[in-house]
Amino acid sequence: MIFLNGLSKKIMNLLFVGPQRSFTTSIWYLAKDHPGLNYSIEKEHNSFCKKKNPFSSKTDYENFFIGSGNINIDVCPQYFANEFAFKYILENFSWFDLIIYLYRDPRARAISYLNLQHAYGRDLDSVLKNKEMYNSFVCNARLKEFMMHPDIAKRFQIWKVENIQENFSKQFEIQTEPYFSNYNSSFGSPRFNKFNLHVMPRALNLLRKIGLNNIVNFMKENVLTRKILFKQPKTSKDINFIINKFKEEFDEETNIVNRFIEEQDV
């Protein structure tokens, strides 16, 4: 285990690799609100998900974070499934003190994920034919890649979402009360299709370019804004059928995680 004792002047970089619907939003808000943690100016900035790595060095990367704490928190669920992100993490694994997989019960995570895709108006069968989306849904193959890569393995941990607060306290002496909450960042399907598809992305990009990322976060995360712009998700009758089809994959992930955590805690 890694402890912060005696390392008060050392900046630590924690990379949370997701996957989607596994309390990643809660982690970002914890980093934003906690005085001992540093955060990225925009939630899910997805910097590593681009064809070109935007950071020239570890120092450049660390300067990306805001705050006066000892620990930088980078949490983007897209890092888990995206091919570019996985490549950059492998190339720059030494930048990260820990690479953390957030484990939520696969069935609960999958139901939440499919509800979100359904709310976006996506055909669920088509979603699972997309490799990146499939990696977010069935996590075994990608999880094994992170676990078994010899360089990453030395820095890799799995945190069960119900133990997030305990892990922060045990490993870094960071008390997360009263800063940790269960945030739900789901959108519904757009009420104003043309506005959301064409105007909104351009407006958000313009705000980012002129440095108004806080307004971007507000527009993306404010509950009232979401209710105005998006219809709230409704469960599809197809979801339970799909979930049942993947029972073996979900059971395998649970077994992989439990075995790893047992060895991790030894």
PyMOL commands that set and color helices and strands:
alter all, ss='L'
color gray80, all
select helices_A, chain A and resi 24-33+47-49+58-62+78-81+83-91+93-95+106-119+124-129+131-137+140-148+150-153+161-172+193-209+213-221+223-229+238-245+247-264
alter helices_A, ss='H'
color red, helices_A
select strands_A, chain A and resi 12-16+37-40+65-66+71-75+98-103+156-160
alter strands_A, ss='S'
color yellow, strands_A
deselect
rebuild
show_as cartoon
